């Protein structure tokens, strides 16, 4: 569904460097990383809002530069930046931009407006941040994309809608023909639903793996400081000494043996991001 090959882009002092990833049909990819890591820049490249200086991007087999119309028809998005007309109503916006998508369904848009409790005849600028994001989500779903790109939407949703949002995107991919890329700092969501995870830091890709490979690759180890210090140095990504114990994120292999007094667990995505950023984004 999504293929990114050796893509680079320089913006002022920031550079996204040599990014490669692949997301098959029917799966959800979580895109994680600290602020300024390059998540939004990557989204803008995938959407065709920026042109890559190197590399190429394909959506459902269509090159985003060479076959822009076909590629964009297969994409829906929710972005933090407001690209719609603030002085138009939700309905006017949907009709205005819907004509650019061959799959746009006005009745489907109205269905989601009702489901999300949106005022379709009220100007966009009169809506809250969360409501504006719900509008983008409703519009994206209404033109029946193959790929959804969602940039940090859930932090502005109330808890009840967060659950509905998760339900909708899991249903969206359930037929095996649709995919989702969800960028978020709320990694607990991705622990629940992500099939693949891509981690960016300082414009570079730390990893892009399926969840099983990710769980096989790392361990969070906790115990007495001197026992943590006995772990092979080349395996330790970062360790942090606490008042009573020390924690370390380590590169794991099936052959690795741990002291039986150490507590060893599969790290959450939040653990991975925290320790890898502390360890200067290496793994």
Secondary structure, DSSP 8 states (H G I E B T S, - for coil): -EEEEEEEEEETTEEEEEEEEEE-TT-EEEEE--TTSSHHHHHHHHHTSS--SEEEEEETTEETTTTHHHHHHTEEEE-SS--S-TTSBHHHHHHHHHTT-TT--HHHHHHHHHHTT--TTSBGGGS-HHHHHHHHHHHHHHTT-SEEEEES-GGGS-HHHHHHHHHHHHHHHTTSS-EEEEE-S-HHHHHHH-SEEEEEETTEEEEEEEHHHHHHHEEEEEE-HHHHTTS-GGGEEEEEE-SS-EEEEEE--TT----TTSEEE---HHHHHHHHHHTTS--
